[in-house]
Structure formats: C-alpha cells, structure tokens
Amino acid sequence: MTLGHLATAAETHLDDLQADMEAGSRQVDHIQQAGAKIRDALCEQQFEQAPLMRSLVKRVAELRACVRQQQETMRALRHDIRRMRALADR
C-alpha cells in the first residue's frame, strides 16, 4: 500500500468523522432546544424538577466539549493528511 493510498483511506475516515461530528452538533442543538423547553416548564412548576435540569445542562456541556475535541482532532488529521500528500507527491 502506498502513501497515497494511506492518505486516501485517512481522508475517507476523516469524512466519516466529519459526518458524525455534524450529526453530533445537530443533536447538541436539539438538546439545547429541549433544555430550553424544560427550563421554561421548570420555571412554571417552581423549579420542582431542578435536579433533572442540572443533570441535563451538565450532559449538554459534556457533549459540547466532546464535539469541540472531535473538531480539533479533525483539524489535526486534515493537517497530517496534507503533509502526507505533500510527501507522497515528492
């Protein structure tokens, strides 16, 4: 297997990772919207369900951090693939 084939395979995996990240980002948006609805409901119910909301907010923050980390990993992978292609073209 040549360096070019490896770079192509890595690019394919990177595209898959990007698609998964975009799906995760959409889920974060959905969870945020759901969280806003829950927050509004909690205000109306005098915060009887506050522990549930805290748990949801914590999970959203954790998911956001995970998506940010995946984005950084994707940037690093793209950079490495560019370097590999440059080496293969020499």
Steps between C-alpha positions, in 0.01 A plus 500: 500500500644835400505822698242638257262210576548556871423868460185418303388251766566755773302760306206259478510440873525873557191559287315240709615672819384835367155358420478357852608834647234684301238254623626553855481874455140470385427292808657768721267756342201272554598438862543874555151565366358224716691642795349843440152347497573311820640816658181689415288219637709493816444871554129443474516212746709700750814302430369175647706313244821702537727194556388357163581827327845520662573150374387591147708820496804306619455241225460769234822664617679165487366429150609844381851442636511164320393659170763773540767236564390307191523819295856555620587139418352540154706814437814319610420202278439723199833671564680164523333376181615811315854437621479133395378599153781751467749226586334260254517758221875545538 
